[in-house]
Amino acid sequence: MSLAEQRKEEGNRYFQMGKFSAAIDAYSECICLEPKAAAVYYTNRAMCWRQKEDWAHVIADCKSALQLDPRRIKAHYFLGVALC
């Protein structure tokens, strides 16, 4: 398992515990470690921003995810939620 995938798993655990800032940090590290494969990490981080109701960051992360993978359904959904 790559370091990015390990950090993603940590981020997922933080998210489940409601530690959204720690999850954001973990997913941000994933993005730095694997920028070309980061669509899922941007989407996961957007989910954290959504929990914090930081809509500007949700929008930015969803747009970044969609630039990397335009078929990313979660990114489309979270972007729509943020824009509403």
Biopython code that builds the backbone (N, CA, C, O; Angstrom):
import numpy as np
from Bio.PDB.StructureBuilder import StructureBuilder

atoms = [
    (1, "MET", "N", (0.854, -1.176, 0.000)),
    (1, "MET", "CA", (0.000, 0.000, 0.000)),
    (1, "MET", "C", (0.899, 1.237, 0.000)),
    (1, "MET", "O", (1.860, 1.322, 0.765)),
    (2, "SER", "N", (0.576, 2.176, -0.856)),
    (2, "SER", "CA", (1.374, 3.400, -0.963)),
    (2, "SER", "C", (1.166, 4.287, 0.266)),
    (2, "SER", "O", (0.198, 4.127, 1.010)),
    (3, "LEU", "N", (2.082, 5.210, 0.457)),
    (3, "LEU", "CA", (1.968, 6.152, 1.571)),
    (3, "LEU", "C", (0.692, 6.982, 1.434)),
    (3, "LEU", "O", (0.028, 7.264, 2.432)),
    (4, "ALA", "N", (0.347, 7.374, 0.213)),
    (4, "ALA", "CA", (-0.872, 8.145, -0.002)),
    (4, "ALA", "C", (-2.102, 7.335, 0.412)),
    (4, "ALA", "O", (-3.020, 7.872, 1.033)),
    (5, "GLU", "N", (-2.120, 6.060, 0.074)),
    (5, "GLU", "CA", (-3.261, 5.217, 0.454)),
    (5, "GLU", "C", (-3.330, 5.031, 1.969)),
    (5, "GLU", "O", (-4.418, 4.965, 2.541)),
    (6, "GLN", "N", (-2.169, 4.947, 2.615)),
    (6, "GLN", "CA", (-2.145, 4.845, 4.079)),
    (6, "GLN", "C", (-2.726, 6.105, 4.710)),
    (6, "GLN", "O", (-3.518, 6.041, 5.650)),
    (7, "ARG", "N", (-2.314, 7.253, 4.171)),
    (7, "ARG", "CA", (-2.835, 8.528, 4.705)),
    (7, "ARG", "C", (-4.339, 8.651, 4.419)),
    (7, "ARG", "O", (-5.078, 9.211, 5.229)),
    (8, "LYS", "N", (-4.790, 8.133, 3.276)),
    (8, "LYS", "CA", (-6.221, 8.154, 2.965)),
    (8, "LYS", "C", (-6.998, 7.349, 4.009)),
    (8, "LYS", "O", (-8.045, 7.789, 4.483)),
    (9, "GLU", "N", (-6.487, 6.181, 4.361)),
    (9, "GLU", "CA", (-7.143, 5.356, 5.377)),
    (9, "GLU", "C", (-7.192, 6.093, 6.719)),
    (9, "GLU", "O", (-8.195, 6.031, 7.430)),
    (10, "GLU", "N", (-6.111, 6.784, 7.058)),
    (10, "GLU", "CA", (-6.101, 7.586, 8.284)),
    (10, "GLU", "C", (-7.155, 8.690, 8.203)),
    (10, "GLU", "O", (-7.898, 8.931, 9.154)),
    (11, "GLY", "N", (-7.203, 9.355, 7.051)),
    (11, "GLY", "CA", (-8.202, 10.400, 6.855)),
    (11, "GLY", "C", (-9.611, 9.859, 6.998)),
    (11, "GLY", "O", (-10.475, 10.506, 7.592)),
    (12, "ASN", "N", (-9.843, 8.678, 6.457)),
    (12, "ASN", "CA", (-11.166, 8.059, 6.580)),
    (12, "ASN", "C", (-11.517, 7.790, 8.046)),
    (12, "ASN", "O", (-12.652, 8.005, 8.472)),
    (13, "ARG", "N", (-10.532, 7.319, 8.806)),
    (13, "ARG", "CA", (-10.783, 7.076, 10.239)),
    (13, "ARG", "C", (-11.067, 8.383, 10.976)),
    (13, "ARG", "O", (-11.974, 8.450, 11.807)),
    (14, "TYR", "N", (-10.287, 9.424, 10.669)),
    (14, "TYR", "CA", (-10.537, 10.725, 11.294)),
    (14, "TYR", "C", (-11.941, 11.221, 10.954)),
    (14, "TYR", "O", (-12.653, 11.735, 11.816)),
    (15, "PHE", "N", (-12.326, 11.061, 9.697)),
    (15, "PHE", "CA", (-13.657, 11.507, 9.277)),
    (15, "PHE", "C", (-14.734, 10.778, 10.077)),
    (15, "PHE", "O", (-15.679, 11.405, 10.557)),
    (16, "GLN", "N", (-14.602, 9.481, 10.219)),
    (16, "GLN", "CA", (-15.593, 8.688, 10.954)),
    (16, "GLN", "C", (-15.678, 9.098, 12.421)),
    (16, "GLN", "O", (-16.731, 8.970, 13.046)),
    (17, "MET", "N", (-14.566, 9.592, 12.968)),
    (17, "MET", "CA", (-14.552, 10.049, 14.359)),
    (17, "MET", "C", (-15.014, 11.499, 14.497)),
    (17, "MET", "O", (-15.105, 12.019, 15.609)),
    (18, "GLY", "N", (-15.310, 12.159, 13.360)),
    (18, "GLY", "CA", (-15.732, 13.550, 13.403)),
    (18, "GLY", "C", (-14.580, 14.532, 13.544)),
    (18, "GLY", "O", (-14.799, 15.704, 13.849)),
    (19, "LYS", "N", (-13.361, 14.068, 13.325)),
    (19, "LYS", "CA", (-12.173, 14.936, 13.398)),
    (19, "LYS", "C", (-11.876, 15.441, 11.988)),
    (19, "LYS", "O", (-10.952, 14.974, 11.322)),
    (20, "PHE", "N", (-12.676, 16.396, 11.556)),
    (20, "PHE", "CA", (-12.631, 16.836, 10.164)),
    (20, "PHE", "C", (-11.353, 17.590, 9.816)),
    (20, "PHE", "O", (-10.848, 17.452, 8.702)),
    (21, "SER", "N", (-10.828, 18.369, 10.728)),
    (21, "SER", "CA", (-9.582, 19.093, 10.446)),
    (21, "SER", "C", (-8.419, 18.120, 10.262)),
    (21, "SER", "O", (-7.584, 18.313, 9.379)),
    (22, "ALA", "N", (-8.363, 17.090, 11.081)),
    (22, "ALA", "CA", (-7.305, 16.082, 10.941)),
    (22, "ALA", "C", (-7.477, 15.316, 9.634)),
    (22, "ALA", "O", (-6.491, 14.990, 8.972)),
    (23, "ALA", "N", (-8.716, 15.029, 9.260)),
    (23, "ALA", "CA", (-8.980, 14.341, 7.992)),
    (23, "ALA", "C", (-8.553, 15.213, 6.818)),
    (23, "ALA", "O", (-7.968, 14.719, 5.854)),
    (24, "ILE", "N", (-8.843, 16.504, 6.895)),
    (24, "ILE", "CA", (-8.442, 17.437, 5.846)),
    (24, "ILE", "C", (-6.927, 17.419, 5.690)),
    (24, "ILE", "O", (-6.420, 17.400, 4.568)),
    (25, "ASP", "N", (-6.204, 17.424, 6.799)),
    (25, "ASP", "CA", (-4.739, 17.376, 6.742)),
    (25, "ASP", "C", (-4.257, 16.093, 6.079)),
    (25, "ASP", "O", (-3.330, 16.125, 5.270)),
    (26, "ALA", "N", (-4.873, 14.968, 6.411)),
    (26, "ALA", "CA", (-4.477, 13.682, 5.831)),
    (26, "ALA", "C", (-4.728, 13.666, 4.328)),
    (26, "ALA", "O", (-3.862, 13.252, 3.556)),
    (27, "TYR", "N", (-5.914, 14.116, 3.909)),
    (27, "TYR", "CA", (-6.223, 14.128, 2.483)),
    (27, "TYR", "C", (-5.351, 15.128, 1.724)),
    (27, "TYR", "O", (-5.006, 14.893, 0.566)),
    (28, "SER", "N", (-4.996, 16.236, 2.365)),
    (28, "SER", "CA", (-4.103, 17.211, 1.733)),
    (28, "SER", "C", (-2.733, 16.591, 1.475)),
    (28, "SER", "O", (-2.115, 16.835, 0.439)),
    (29, "GLU", "N", (-2.271, 15.796, 2.417)),
    (29, "GLU", "CA", (-0.991, 15.113, 2.221)),
    (29, "GLU", "C", (-1.082, 14.124, 1.060)),
    (29, "GLU", "O", (-0.142, 13.990, 0.278)),
    (30, "CYS", "N", (-2.213, 13.437, 0.954)),
    (30, "CYS", "CA", (-2.422, 12.507, -0.167)),
    (30, "CYS", "C", (-2.296, 13.234, -1.500)),
    (30, "CYS", "O", (-1.663, 12.740, -2.433)),
    (31, "ILE", "N", (-2.903, 14.408, -1.578)),
    (31, "ILE", "CA", (-2.872, 15.193, -2.807)),
    (31, "ILE", "C", (-1.432, 15.553, -3.168)),
    (31, "ILE", "O", (-1.051, 15.503, -4.337)),
    (32, "CYS", "N", (-0.639, 15.912, -2.174)),
    (32, "CYS", "CA", (0.770, 16.236, -2.423)),
    (32, "CYS", "C", (1.556, 15.005, -2.861)),
    (32, "CYS", "O", (2.443, 15.104, -3.708)),
    (33, "LEU", "N", (1.237, 13.858, -2.295)),
    (33, "LEU", "CA", (1.978, 12.634, -2.599)),
    (33, "LEU", "C", (1.640, 12.069, -3.976)),
    (33, "LEU", "O", (2.514, 11.533, -4.658)),
    (34, "GLU", "N", (0.370, 12.186, -4.392)),
    (34, "GLU", "CA", (-0.062, 11.630, -5.678)),
    (34, "GLU", "C", (-0.965, 12.628, -6.413)),
    (34, "GLU", "O", (-2.165, 12.388, -6.551)),
    (35, "PRO", "N", (-0.401, 13.739, -6.881)),
    (35, "PRO", "CA", (-1.229, 14.796, -7.473)),
    (35, "PRO", "C", (-1.990, 14.378, -8.734)),
    (35, "PRO", "O", (-3.077, 14.894, -8.990)),
    (36, "LYS", "N", (-1.445, 13.467, -9.510)),
    (36, "LYS", "CA", (-2.125, 13.080, -10.751)),
    (36, "LYS", "C", (-3.275, 12.116, -10.504)),
    (36, "LYS", "O", (-4.156, 11.969, -11.350)),
    (37, "ALA", "N", (-3.271, 11.466, -9.361)),
    (37, "ALA", "CA", (-4.331, 10.508, -9.022)),
    (37, "ALA", "C", (-5.154, 11.024, -7.845)),
    (37, "ALA", "O", (-5.683, 10.239, -7.058)),
    (38, "ALA", "N", (-5.257, 12.335, -7.730)),
    (38, "ALA", "CA", (-5.810, 12.940, -6.524)),
    (38, "ALA", "C", (-7.309, 13.202, -6.559)),
    (38, "ALA", "O", (-7.836, 13.776, -5.606)),
    (39, "ALA", "N", (-8.012, 12.814, -7.600)),
    (39, "ALA", "CA", (-9.441, 13.131, -7.675)),
    (39, "ALA", "C", (-10.193, 12.605, -6.456)),
    (39, "ALA", "O", (-11.023, 13.315, -5.888)),
    (40, "VAL", "N", (-9.916, 11.390, -6.058)),
    (40, "VAL", "CA", (-10.609, 10.818, -4.898)),
    (40, "VAL", "C", (-10.225, 11.562, -3.616)),
    (40, "VAL", "O", (-11.060, 11.726, -2.726)),
    (41, "TYR", "N", (-8.991, 12.008, -3.513)),
    (41, "TYR", "CA", (-8.552, 12.725, -2.316)),
    (41, "TYR", "C", (-9.213, 14.107, -2.243)),
    (41, "TYR", "O", (-9.614, 14.550, -1.167)),
    (42, "TYR", "N", (-9.323, 14.780, -3.387)),
    (42, "TYR", "CA", (-10.037, 16.060, -3.407)),
    (42, "TYR", "C", (-11.498, 15.873, -3.009)),
    (42, "TYR", "O", (-12.055, 16.687, -2.274)),
    (43, "THR", "N", (-12.107, 14.810, -3.491)),
    (43, "THR", "CA", (-13.509, 14.553, -3.169)),
    (43, "THR", "C", (-13.671, 14.258, -1.680)),
    (43, "THR", "O", (-14.598, 14.757, -1.043)),
    (44, "ASN", "N", (-12.778, 13.454, -1.133)),
    (44, "ASN", "CA", (-12.846, 13.163, 0.297)),
    (44, "ASN", "C", (-12.646, 14.430, 1.128)),
    (44, "ASN", "O", (-13.324, 14.643, 2.133)),
    (45, "ARG", "N", (-11.711, 15.257, 0.694)),
    (45, "ARG", "CA", (-11.480, 16.503, 1.431)),
    (45, "ARG", "C", (-12.686, 17.431, 1.317)),
    (45, "ARG", "O", (-13.037, 18.122, 2.273)),
    (46, "ALA", "N", (-13.315, 17.442, 0.146)),
    (46, "ALA", "CA", (-14.531, 18.247, -0.024)),
    (46, "ALA", "C", (-15.627, 17.795, 0.938)),
    (46, "ALA", "O", (-16.388, 18.611, 1.458)),
    (47, "MET", "N", (-15.696, 16.498, 1.166)),
    (47, "MET", "CA", (-16.683, 15.963, 2.094)),
    (47, "MET", "C", (-16.431, 16.500, 3.509)),
    (47, "MET", "O", (-17.375, 16.778, 4.247)),
    (48, "CYS", "N", (-15.168, 16.641, 3.876)),
    (48, "CYS", "CA", (-14.823, 17.219, 5.181)),
    (48, "CYS", "C", (-15.222, 18.687, 5.247)),
    (48, "CYS", "O", (-15.824, 19.138, 6.221)),
    (49, "TRP", "N", (-14.876, 19.429, 4.190)),
    (49, "TRP", "CA", (-15.240, 20.850, 4.148)),
    (49, "TRP", "C", (-16.754, 21.006, 4.239)),
    (49, "TRP", "O", (-17.253, 21.942, 4.862)),
    (50, "ARG", "N", (-17.478, 20.085, 3.615)),
    (50, "ARG", "CA", (-18.948, 20.121, 3.666)),
    (50, "ARG", "C", (-19.427, 19.992, 5.111)),
    (50, "ARG", "O", (-20.341, 20.703, 5.529)),
    (51, "GLN", "N", (-18.822, 19.099, 5.863)),
    (51, "GLN", "CA", (-19.199, 18.928, 7.265)),
    (51, "GLN", "C", (-18.931, 20.190, 8.076)),
    (51, "GLN", "O", (-19.635, 20.479, 9.044)),
    (52, "LYS", "N", (-17.910, 20.935, 7.673)),
    (52, "LYS", "CA", (-17.567, 22.183, 8.354)),
    (52, "LYS", "C", (-18.337, 23.382, 7.779)),
    (52, "LYS", "O", (-18.196, 24.513, 8.244)),
    (53, "GLU", "N", (-19.156, 23.098, 6.751)),
    (53, "GLU", "CA", (-19.936, 24.119, 6.048)),
    (53, "GLU", "C", (-19.054, 25.223, 5.471)),
    (53, "GLU", "O", (-19.425, 26.397, 5.482)),
    (54, "ASP", "N", (-17.896, 24.838, 4.975)),
    (54, "ASP", "CA", (-16.975, 25.761, 4.308)),
    (54, "ASP", "C", (-17.167, 25.581, 2.803)),
    (54, "ASP", "O", (-16.411, 24.872, 2.139)),
    (55, "TRP", "N", (-18.189, 26.239, 2.295)),
    (55, "TRP", "CA", (-18.663, 25.997, 0.927)),
    (55, "TRP", "C", (-17.653, 26.407, -0.138)),
    (55, "TRP", "O", (-17.574, 25.771, -1.189)),
    (56, "ALA", "N", (-16.885, 27.451, 0.117)),
    (56, "ALA", "CA", (-15.882, 27.885, -0.867)),
    (56, "ALA", "C", (-14.834, 26.787, -1.080)),
    (56, "ALA", "O", (-14.409, 26.538, -2.208)),
    (57, "HIS", "N", (-14.427, 26.144, -0.004)),
    (57, "HIS", "CA", (-13.455, 25.055, -0.128)),
    (57, "HIS", "C", (-14.082, 23.823, -0.776)),
    (57, "HIS", "O", (-13.416, 23.117, -1.534)),
    (58, "VAL", "N", (-15.344, 23.561, -0.486)),
    (58, "VAL", "CA", (-16.031, 22.440, -1.143)),
    (58, "VAL", "C", (-16.017, 22.658, -2.653)),
    (58, "VAL", "O", (-15.684, 21.754, -3.420)),
    (59, "ILE", "N", (-16.378, 23.852, -3.064)),
    (59, "ILE", "CA", (-16.419, 24.173, -4.498)),
    (59, "ILE", "C", (-15.034, 24.021, -5.125)),
    (59, "ILE", "O", (-14.895, 23.406, -6.182)),
    (60, "ALA", "N", (-14.024, 24.573, -4.485)),
    (60, "ALA", "CA", (-12.663, 24.505, -5.034)),
    (60, "ALA", "C", (-12.185, 23.062, -5.165)),
    (60, "ALA", "O", (-11.615, 22.686, -6.190)),
    (61, "ASP", "N", (-12.415, 22.252, -4.131)),
    (61, "ASP", "CA", (-11.953, 20.864, -4.191)),
    (61, "ASP", "C", (-12.741, 20.055, -5.217)),
    (61, "ASP", "O", (-12.167, 19.209, -5.903)),
    (62, "CYS", "N", (-14.021, 20.298, -5.331)),
    (62, "CYS", "CA", (-14.815, 19.578, -6.334)),
    (62, "CYS", "C", (-14.363, 19.940, -7.748)),
    (62, "CYS", "O", (-14.271, 19.070, -8.615)),
    (63, "LYS", "N", (-14.088, 21.197, -7.974)),
    (63, "LYS", "CA", (-13.608, 21.603, -9.293)),
    (63, "LYS", "C", (-12.250, 20.971, -9.596)),
    (63, "LYS", "O", (-11.995, 20.560, -10.728)),
    (64, "SER", "N", (-11.387, 20.893, -8.599)),
    (64, "SER", "CA", (-10.089, 20.250, -8.802)),
    (64, "SER", "C", (-10.265, 18.764, -9.113)),
    (64, "SER", "O", (-9.594, 18.228, -9.995)),
    (65, "ALA", "N", (-11.157, 18.110, -8.395)),
    (65, "ALA", "CA", (-11.418, 16.688, -8.644)),
    (65, "ALA", "C", (-11.961, 16.473, -10.048)),
    (65, "ALA", "O", (-11.563, 15.533, -10.735)),
    (66, "LEU", "N", (-12.870, 17.344, -10.473)),
    (66, "LEU", "CA", (-13.486, 17.188, -11.791)),
    (66, "LEU", "C", (-12.514, 17.489, -12.927)),
    (66, "LEU", "O", (-12.667, 16.953, -14.024)),
    (67, "GLN", "N", (-11.527, 18.330, -12.683)),
    (67, "GLN", "CA", (-10.498, 18.551, -13.704)),
    (67, "GLN", "C", (-9.690, 17.281, -13.930)),
    (67, "GLN", "O", (-9.281, 16.985, -15.052)),
    (68, "LEU", "N", (-9.464, 16.534, -12.857)),
    (68, "LEU", "CA", (-8.697, 15.291, -12.964)),
    (68, "LEU", "C", (-9.548, 14.126, -13.470)),
    (68, "LEU", "O", (-9.063, 13.262, -14.201)),
    (69, "ASP", "N", (-10.820, 14.111, -13.072)),
    (69, "ASP", "CA", (-11.723, 13.019, -13.458)),
    (69, "ASP", "C", (-13.145, 13.564, -13.600)),
    (69, "ASP", "O", (-13.893, 13.610, -12.624)),
    (70, "PRO", "N", (-13.518, 13.977, -14.815)),
    (70, "PRO", "CA", (-14.843, 14.581, -15.029)),
    (70, "PRO", "C", (-16.015, 13.637, -14.735)),
    (70, "PRO", "O", (-17.159, 14.084, -14.656)),
    (71, "ARG", "N", (-15.744, 12.352, -14.575)),
    (71, "ARG", "CA", (-16.818, 11.385, -14.304)),
    (71, "ARG", "C", (-17.019, 11.134, -12.816)),
    (71, "ARG", "O", (-17.804, 10.265, -12.435)),
    (72, "ARG", "N", (-16.339, 11.861, -11.998)),
    (72, "ARG", "CA", (-16.407, 11.655, -10.540)),
    (72, "ARG", "C", (-17.760, 12.123, -10.011)),
    (72, "ARG", "O", (-17.972, 13.316, -9.799)),
    (73, "ILE", "N", (-18.664, 11.185, -9.803)),
    (73, "ILE", "CA", (-20.045, 11.493, -9.423)),
    (73, "ILE", "C", (-20.131, 12.242, -8.100)),
    (73, "ILE", "O", (-20.882, 13.212, -7.994)),
    (74, "LYS", "N", (-19.378, 11.813, -7.089)),
    (74, "LYS", "CA", (-19.413, 12.484, -5.789)),
    (74, "LYS", "C", (-19.017, 13.950, -5.918)),
    (74, "LYS", "O", (-19.597, 14.808, -5.252)),
    (75, "ALA", "N", (-18.048, 14.241, -6.757)),
    (75, "ALA", "CA", (-17.612, 15.631, -6.929)),
    (75, "ALA", "C", (-18.732, 16.463, -7.542)),
    (75, "ALA", "O", (-18.955, 17.601, -7.128)),
    (76, "HIS", "N", (-19.435, 15.910, -8.521)),
    (76, "HIS", "CA", (-20.582, 16.625, -9.104)),
    (76, "HIS", "C", (-21.649, 16.871, -8.043)),
    (76, "HIS", "O", (-22.208, 17.964, -7.953)),
    (77, "TYR", "N", (-21.921, 15.856, -7.252)),
    (77, "TYR", "CA", (-22.959, 15.967, -6.219)),
    (77, "TYR", "C", (-22.584, 17.025, -5.177)),
    (77, "TYR", "O", (-23.377, 17.920, -4.884)),
    (78, "PHE", "N", (-21.367, 16.920, -4.615)),
    (78, "PHE", "CA", (-20.949, 17.869, -3.589)),
    (78, "PHE", "C", (-20.877, 19.289, -4.136)),
    (78, "PHE", "O", (-21.183, 20.247, -3.426)),
    (79, "LEU", "N", (-20.471, 19.427, -5.402)),
    (79, "LEU", "CA", (-20.433, 20.755, -6.017)),
    (79, "LEU", "C", (-21.844, 21.334, -6.101)),
    (79, "LEU", "O", (-22.058, 22.508, -5.797)),
    (80, "GLY", "N", (-22.794, 20.516, -6.511)),
    (80, "GLY", "CA", (-24.188, 20.966, -6.568)),
    (80, "GLY", "C", (-24.723, 21.382, -5.204)),
    (80, "GLY", "O", (-25.405, 22.399, -5.075)),
    (81, "VAL", "N", (-24.406, 20.589, -4.196)),
    (81, "VAL", "CA", (-24.838, 20.917, -2.827)),
    (81, "VAL", "C", (-24.236, 22.250, -2.388)),
    (81, "VAL", "O", (-24.927, 23.093, -1.816)),
    (82, "ALA", "N", (-22.955, 22.432, -2.658)),
    (82, "ALA", "CA", (-22.279, 23.656, -2.242)),
    (82, "ALA", "C", (-22.824, 24.888, -2.951)),
    (82, "ALA", "O", (-22.917, 25.966, -2.363)),
    (83, "LEU", "N", (-23.180, 24.720, -4.204)),
    (83, "LEU", "CA", (-23.699, 25.857, -4.967)),
    (83, "LEU", "C", (-25.108, 26.243, -4.554)),
    (83, "LEU", "O", (-25.536, 27.376, -4.775)),
    (84, "CYS", "N", (-25.825, 25.312, -3.959)),
    (84, "CYS", "CA", (-27.186, 25.612, -3.472)),
    (84, "CYS", "C", (-27.119, 26.354, -2.166)),
    (84, "CYS", "O", (-28.155, 26.696, -1.596)),
]
sb = StructureBuilder()
sb.init_structure("model")
sb.init_model(0)
sb.init_chain("A")
sb.init_seg("    ")
for serial, (resi, resn, name, xyz) in enumerate(atoms, 1):
    if name == "N":
        sb.init_residue(resn, " ", resi, " ")
    sb.init_atom(name, np.array(xyz, "f"), 0.0, 1.0, " ", f" {name:<3s}", serial, name[0])
structure = sb.get_structure()
